[in-house]
Amino acid sequence: MADTYALLADTRARLANATSRRADRLSDAFTAEEIAQLSYETGIPQPLVIELLNGGRAPQTSTSDRVCQRLGFLRDTRRHENGRKFTQVELSKVAGVSRPTLNTWLSNVVPPMEGAERLRCHFGVPPGFLTATEPEALAEALKPKLQAVEPKLQAAEEVIGSLPPELQESEDLQRLALRGSQMDPADLKNFLNFLEWADTVGTRRDRD
């Protein structure tokens, strides 16, 4: 468990740097829709997703309790096209077991691998969805977000590096470099060129 929290902490730190957010308020970098999507992809309730993003921890649960929670989550969030929940009878047929057996899986008994695999495929969720710990699941779900913002941050920092040394040392520009992960590199470069011009004009005025 400690290693999975370490992995999530590293992911959170990189996202906080790339989005210019405090690590303990990282959830502010996500829209409500993105939080909902993270919950949908991981099976973690939205309030706990926010708690984990901000450095909190999930309540300790057994594997059987986690599987029970995730199965219930799937029934609530993956439905028929008309919005109707899958019944226990329908799911027992998918899993190839009796309804009473399925009911024990929804209560506190870990299903055998074959039954769990049938349910996983039926709902179209990735391997490990039912058993992954909360930090493990969230760290995996955050990878696309991280992959999307880190190249933009690198491009922004390269633009900052192309400016004169005296401007690179500006704390305002350092903050702008972080916020640059949210900007198009070409737009950022044009803006920084404007700042450089403004700084030059200001220096000339001071000399006059």
N, C-alpha and C positions, 0 to 999 in steps of 0.2 A: 504493500500500500504506500509506503514511504517513497519508493522509487517512482510510482505513478504520479504522486503529488509533485515530485521533483521535476518530472517531465512537463507537467502542467504549469509549474512555476516558471520554467524556462520559456515555454510558449507564451505565457502571459507577459513576461518581461520583454520579449521581443515584440509582441504586439503593442505593448505600452510605449515602447520606444518608437515604433513605426507610426503610431497614431497620435503621438504627443499627448498621451494620457497618463495620469497617475495610475500605478499598478493597482491601488486599492479602489480605484473608480473606473476600472477598465470597461465595465458594462456600459458606461456612457458613450463608448465608441461604437456601440451597436444600436441599431434601430429596434423598435419593438418587434418588427417582422423578422429581423435576424435572430433575435432571442428566441422567438417562437420556432423558427426553423432549426436552431440548435437543439431545442427541446425535442422537436419532432424526430430529428436524426439520431438522438442519443437515448431517448426514453427517459430523460431526466426532467422533472417538473420545472417549469420556467423560473419560479422563485429560487430554486436551488441552482439553476444555471447562472443566474445573476450573482448569487452568493459565491459560487466557485470562481467566476470571472474576477471577482473583487478580492480573491485571496482566502475566502472562507473554506470550510471543510464540510463534507457531507456526513450525516449521521452514520455511524458504523452499522452495517447490516450484514446478515449472513447471505451466502450465495442463494439459498432457497428463497429468502425474503426478496432478494433482488430480482430473481427470475419471476417470482409472483408479481412483483410491482411492474416489471417490464411487460409481462403478458397482459396484465390489466391495462397498461398504457396502450398497447397495440390494439386491444379491443375498443378503446375509447377514441383512438385517433385514425385507425385504418378501418374504414367502413365500406359498405356497399355503395354503389353509385347513387342510390336514392337516400343515402345518409343513415341507413339502418345498420345497427351494430351486428356483428357476426354472433350468432347464438352459440351456446356451448355445444349444441347438437351438431351444428355445421363444423365447428372447430374440432370436435372429437372425430368426425369423419375425415377431416384433413389429416389429423395426427394418426389416424388408424387405431384409435382406442375407444373405450366406452366413455359415455358422458360422466359417470362417477369418477373414472380415472382422470379425465381432464379436469374435473372440479378440484381434485387434490393438487393438480399442478397449479391451478389458479389460487390455491390456498397456501400451501407451505411445502410442497414436495417438488424437488427438482426433477423435471422430466428426463427420461433416458435420451441419449444422444440422438437416436433415430427420430423420436417424436419431436424433439426440439428442432431438429433440422427440417422436418416437414413443415412445422409452423413458421420457421424462419423464412423458408422459401415461399410459403403461401403469402406472407406479408411483405416479402421483398426487402427484407432488412439484411445488413451485412453480417458475416460470421462474427460471433462474439457479442452481438447486440444484447442478448438475454443475460449474459454473465459478466460483461466488462464492468469494472469499477467505474464510479462516476468520474474521477479525474482522468482515468484512462480513456473513457468514451469521449469526454469533452476535448481533451488534447487532440484526439484524432479528428474530431469534427471541426476544430479550429484551423487545421492545416490549410484548407483552401483560402481562408481569410489571410493567413500569414503569407502564403505564397503570392497573394494578390498585392499586398501592401509593401513587402520588403523590397522588391525591385524598384518601386517608385521612390522609396526612401533612399536607396542607393543612388538613383539618378539625381535626386535633389541634392544629395551631399556632393556629388561630382560637380554639379553646377556651382555650389558654394565654393568648392575647391578651386574653381577657375577664376574667382574674384581676387583682387589685390589682397595681400596679407592683412593689411589694416582693417579691411572690411570682414575678412574671415574671422577675426577675433571679436567681432561685435556679438554680444549676447543676444541682441534682437535677431540677428541673422542666424545664429545657432538655433533659436527657437523656430525661426522660419524654415530652417532645414528640416526639422522634424515635421512641421505642418506641411512641408512640401510633399510628403507622401500622399497627401490628399489632392495634390495639384498635378496638372499636366506638366511634364518637364519643360516643354517649350514655353508655356505661360510663365512658369517660375523663372526661367532664364530671362525672359523679357522684363519681368518685374524687378529682378535683381539688377539688371542693367540700368533700369530706371533709378534704383536706389544708389547705384554707383555714380550715375550722373548727378543725382541730387546731392550726394556727398561732395562731389567735386565742386559743384556750384557753391555749396555752403562753405567749403574751405576757402574758395576765392573771395567770397564776401568777407570772411573773417580777416583775411589778409588786407583787404581794402579798408 
